[in-house]
Amino acid sequence: MEHDKKIRAIISFFQSKSIPLTIIEIADDEDWGSVDPDNLDEIKINEAQILNELNSSDDYGD
């Protein structure tokens, strides 16, 4: 739960400053060096998606 609060605070900060935030999701077994900067749209998560994920995990008590 504390981790969720930190993520929400980060998103809120960027939104309050009107700064676009790019969140990249990679698999646990992937290395950041294997991320292709030309294909970030394929692994990017927008702020609404991450907030929806956090909200749904709150609903289930995760």
C-alpha positions as CSV (number, residue, x, y, z in Angstrom):
1,M,0.0,0.0,0.0
2,E,2.8,2.4,0.8
3,H,4.3,1.8,-2.7
4,D,1.0,2.7,-4.2
5,K,0.9,6.0,-2.3
6,K,4.3,6.9,-3.6
7,I,3.4,6.2,-7.2
8,R,0.2,8.3,-6.8
9,A,2.2,11.1,-5.3
10,I,4.7,11.0,-8.2
11,I,1.9,11.1,-10.7
12,S,0.1,13.9,-8.8
13,F,3.3,16.0,-8.7
14,F,3.8,15.7,-12.5
15,Q,0.2,16.5,-13.2
16,S,0.2,19.5,-10.9
17,K,3.2,20.9,-12.8
18,S,1.6,20.0,-16.2
19,I,4.7,17.9,-17.0
20,P,4.0,14.8,-19.2
21,L,5.1,11.6,-17.4
22,T,6.2,8.6,-19.3
23,I,5.9,5.3,-17.5
24,I,7.7,2.3,-19.1
25,E,6.8,-1.3,-18.2
26,I,9.2,-4.1,-18.8
27,A,9.1,-7.7,-17.7
28,D,10.9,-8.8,-14.5
29,D,13.4,-10.8,-16.6
30,E,14.1,-8.0,-19.0
31,D,17.1,-5.7,-18.8
32,W,16.7,-1.9,-19.4
33,G,19.5,-2.2,-22.0
34,S,17.2,-4.3,-24.2
35,V,14.6,-1.5,-24.4
36,D,14.5,0.0,-27.9
37,P,14.0,3.8,-27.5
38,D,12.3,3.8,-31.0
39,N,9.5,1.5,-29.8
40,L,8.6,3.0,-26.4
41,D,5.0,3.4,-27.5
42,E,4.7,-0.4,-27.3
43,I,5.7,-0.6,-23.6
44,K,4.5,2.8,-22.4
45,I,1.7,3.1,-19.8
46,N,-0.1,6.4,-19.5
47,E,-1.0,7.9,-16.2
48,A,-4.7,6.9,-16.4
49,Q,-3.8,3.3,-17.0
50,I,-1.5,3.1,-14.0
51,L,-4.0,4.9,-11.8
52,N,-6.7,2.4,-12.9
53,E,-4.4,-0.5,-12.0
54,L,-3.7,1.1,-8.6
55,N,-7.5,1.6,-8.1
56,S,-8.3,-1.9,-9.1
57,S,-5.7,-3.4,-6.7
58,D,-7.2,-1.2,-3.9
59,D,-10.6,-2.8,-4.6
60,Y,-9.2,-6.3,-4.0
61,G,-7.1,-5.4,-1.0
62,D,-3.7,-6.1,-2.7
